[in-house]
């Protein structure tokens, strides 16, 4: 009996050691699993491609929304817009800018009025004399009337972009871009009877927008500026106002620049070369630039983008939204290849349409998104990226 005691003690010690070893192994495995989960990128664990696909913002209004408008219909339409992009394989999605939907003006995407009308200090009613004055102002020949008349200090009033963002955020698990119109463009469409200086007006608008943007935690916040390409001389004060908004952004900072799109027409005349200094002034992570239409018009402006600061990423427009013809993946891959050769490795961060889709039929917009993703994938396969 006395002989068995040491044996039992030895067995108990061995069992205890084995239990300790098992516990240590389990802890290490679980820890490794947690670390792997922390490292795992979104969207099913697949690493994000070097060049990501995205949209500029707007999407055609689904037919049922103006027919039977309601908050539920707006939510449903936004969910459809997200799911359509997800099915196409878009990496960074947007809400189609449906948050700006106005049943009284369903044909527009609210790029101006949605931001201006809720603000305090702006009068919507415009007199005949004020119309005349506005039409005499340079650079606004494409717009018949001002969006409003500034009569006092601007305030946010009922504008509530954080609410609009939250409504969209709960409808997708993808990386999300939130877009808003920038202070330069908004300043250009107002008749100012208070500040007496367009730069001061733009700065006041920027302060209102920055306060709203500071409460939005989107993966990317994009400021849209479609007027500055036609007025590069206004670059210094425009950049100051835009930077005030960008400085409030909590995520990735983007600025979309294009030469306008109304009824499939280019609104602004100009060149990217004339805007290089302006773009270098921006405190931005990446730019979202129109290029597909300019290539088709014979423009060769890629070289000037080599003068941009190295930390500014380039988003390249490779889908022409002023044309109903759907590009082939091969066309899109060729545009990316041409740009990559001109700009060098790592400079292109996003591939996207030239501008928003809102003036196209849904079927055309959807086909263009699918072609965009396939073309990017084709380019990535050829380049090894």
N, C-alpha and C positions, 0 to 999 in steps of 0.2 A: 504494500500500500504506500509505504514511504517512497518507493521508487517511482510511483506514478505521479506524485506531486510535482517534481521538476518537469516531467513530460507535459503535464497539463499546463503548467506555467509557460513553458516554451511555446505550446500550441496557442495559448491565449495571446502571447506576445506577437507571434507570427500573424495571427488574425488581426490584431490591432494594427500592426504595420501595414498589412494588406488593405485594411479599411482606409487608413491614412493615405496610402498611395492612390487608391481609387478616388478619394475625395479630391486630392490634389489634381489628378488627371481631369476629373469632371470640371473643376474650377478653371483649369487652363483651357479646356475645350470651349466652355461657355464664354470665357473671356475672349477667346479668339473669334467665336461666332459673333459676339457683340461688336468687336472691332471691325469684322468684315461687314456687318450690317451698317456700321457708321460710315465705312468707306464706300458702300454700295451706292452707285449713282441712281437717280430716279429713273422711272419708266422701265421697270422690269429688270433693272440691274445692268442694262447695257450702257457702256461708256458713251458720253455725248461725242458726236463727230466734231472734227476740227472746224468745219464750216456748218453752222446750224441753219436750219430753215425757219423762216418766220413769215408773218404777214405784216403789212404796214398798219392795218387797223380796221378799216370799214369793210362791211360785207353787205350784199344785196338784202333789202328788207324782205323777209318771207311774206308771201301774199296774205296769209291769214292774219298777220299782225295789224295792218291798217284796216282790214275788213272787220275784225272783232277785237279791238284793242282792250287790253286789261293788264293789270300787273301780272296775273298768271300767264297770259299769252306772251308778255314780254320776257318773263322768266323762261318759258318753254322755248321761245325763239332763240334766246341766248344759249340755252343748253344745246340746241340743234347746231348753232354756229360752232360751238366748241367741239361737239362730236364730229362734225364734218371735217374740221381741221385735224382732229385726232385720227380719223380714218384715213386721211390723206397722208399722215405721217409727219405733220408739221411739228417741229421741236418746241418752238416758243409760240404759244397761241395767244389770240386776243379775242375780246368779246364781240367783235364786229361793230363796235361803237353803238350798239343798240341801246345802251343806257341813255343815249341822247335822243331816242325816238320821240317824235312829236306827231301826234295824230292829225294835227292841223296842217303840217307840212311833211307828209310821209315820204315825199320824193327827195328830201335832203337828209344828210346825216348829222345835222346840227353842229357843224364845225364851228360856227360863230355864235349864233343866237343862244344856244344852250348855255354858253358861258357868260354872255353879256347880260341877258335879260334878268337873271335873278339878282345881279349885283345892285347894291345901293349906289346912288350918285349918277345913275344913267337913266335917261328918259327915252322911252321907245318911240313915242309920237314925234314926228319930224315935220317941221313947217316947210312951205314952198321955198322960202328964202334959204333955209338950212340945206335943202336938197341942192339948190344952186351952188352954194358954197362948197358942199362936198364934192360935187362933180367937177369943180375947178381944181381940186387938189391933185397933185401929180401922182401917177402910179395906181390910180383907182378906176381907170376907165372901164374895166370889166365889171364893175359893180354899180348899179343904178342908184342905190340908196345906202346911207349909212346904217349900221346895225343899231345905232342909238346916238343920243347926244349926251355928252358928259357935262353935267351941271354942277357937280360937287365932288367932295372927296369920295373915292371909290371904296366900297366895302364888299364883303362876300355876300351879304344879304342871305338869300335862300340857297345859294350854290352849295352843293354837298357832294363833292367828288368821293370822299371816303365811303359814304353810303353806297354810291354807285359801284365802287370797287368791291366792297364786301359782297354785294349781290352777285357779282361775277365770280369772285374767288371761290364761293361754295359750290360752283357748278362744274369745276374741272380740277383734276389733280396734276395736270401738266404745269410746266413752267409758264407763268402768265405775264403778259405785257399789258400795261395800262397806258392809254394814250390820252393826251389833252392838247388843245390848241395853245400855241405859245404867245407870249406877250407882244412880240413884234407884230404878228399878224392881227391880233385883236386891236392893237393900237391903230393900225392902218385903216380899219373899217369903222372907226368911231369918229364922230365930229366932236372936237374938243372945245368946250367953252369954259373950262375951269383951270387946267394946268398951264395952258399957254405954250407948251413945249411937248413935242411928241415923245421925246426921250423920257421926260418926266412922267408922261401918261403911261408909257410902256413899263416904267419902273413901278408905278402904282399898281398896274395890272399884275406884274410879277410878284409883288408882295402878297396880293390876294391868292394867287395860284400857289405860291410857295407854302403858305399856311395850310392849304388843303393837302398838298402833296406830302407834307411832313407826316401826315397820319396814314399814308398808304404804304403798305409793305410788299408791294408787287415785286416779282423777280426783276422786272425791267419797267421803268417809267420812261415813256417816249414823249418828247415835246415836238409838236408838229409845226413847222414854219414853211409855208408855201409861198410867201410873198417876198422874203429877203433875196431869193435868187434873181429877182427882177430889180432889186434896189441895193446892190452891193455897197454903195456909198454909205448906207445906213448901218453897215456892219458893226462899227465900234459900239454904238449905243444899243443896238439890238443884242449883241453878245453880252453886254452888261446885264440887260434885263433877263435874258435867257439863263445866264449863269446864276442869277438869284433863285430861279426855280430849280435848276439842277442841283444847287448846293443843299436844297432841302430834301432831295431824293434819298431814300434809305437803301435802295437796291442798285442795280446797274442803271447807268444814266445814258439815255439815247436821245438823239435829235434827228428828226426826219426832215430832209430838204428835198423839194421837188419843184418843178416849173409849172405846177398847177394842172388840174384836170377838171374840166366842166364840159359835159356833153362830148367827151372824148377829145377835147381840144386843149392844147397847151396855152396857159394863160400868161405866163411870164417869159420874157426873152432874157437870155443871159448865158453865161458859161460857168463851169466849175472853176476854171482858172481865176476868174474874178473874185471868187469866194474863198480862196485858200487862206488868206489872212484872217478873214472872219471865222472860218472853221478852226483855225489854230488858236483862236481866242477862247473857244468853248471849253469848259471844264466837263468834258464828256468822256464816257467810256467807248462808245461807238456811234458812228453816223449811219443813217439809213438813207441811201442816195439813189436817185433815179438814173438809170443807165441804159436799159433796154431800148427805150424809145429814141434816146439820143444816138445810140449806135445805128439804129435803122435810118435816122435822118442824116447819117454821114458824119456825126461828131466823133472825134477821137480825143477824148479828154482824160483818159486813164493816167497818162504820164504825170499830169499836174498833181494827182493825189499822192505821189511819192514825196511831195513837199509837206505833207501833213506830219505832225508830231508822231513819233513812233508808237506812243502809248495809245493813240486814237485808233480803235479798230474800225474797219470799213465794212459796212453792210452794202451789198451790191444788188441793185435792181436788175434782175435777169428775166423778168416777165413783163411784157408790154400790156398795160391795162387799158390802153387806148385802142386796142385792136381785139376783135372777137376771135380771131384765129388763135387756136391753142398751140403753143410751142411744143415741139417734140423734146423729149429728154436729151437727145443729141444736141439740139440747139442750145439748150441751157448749159449743158456740159461744156460746149465750145466757148460760150461767153465766160464761164468761170475759168476755163483754161487760159483764154486770152488775157483776162484780168490778172490771174496768178502770175503769168509770165511777165507782165508789165510791172506789177507791184512787188513781187518777191514773196517768198514763203511766209506764212503766218499772218499776213496783213488782212486777208479777207476773213471776217468772223461770222458773217451772216449772208445768206442768199435769200432774196425776197422779191416780191413784185415791185414795180416802180412806185406805185402809190396804192391807195385803197381800192377795193373791188366794187364799191357801192353802185356804180353806174352800169355794171355788167349783169347779165342774167345769171342766176345761181348756177345753172349747169355749166356755163362757161367758166365762172370763177372756180368751181369745184375741179373742173378738168385742168385748169391752169395750176392749181395747188398740187394736184397729183403729179403733173409734169415737172413741177419745181422740185419735188422731193426725189423723183426718179432721176432727174438730171443731176442733182447734187450727188446722189449715190453713184451715178455713172462717173462723174468727175472724181469722186473720192476713190473709186476702184482703179481708175487710170493713174491717179497721182500717188496712190499708196497712202492717202490721208485717211 
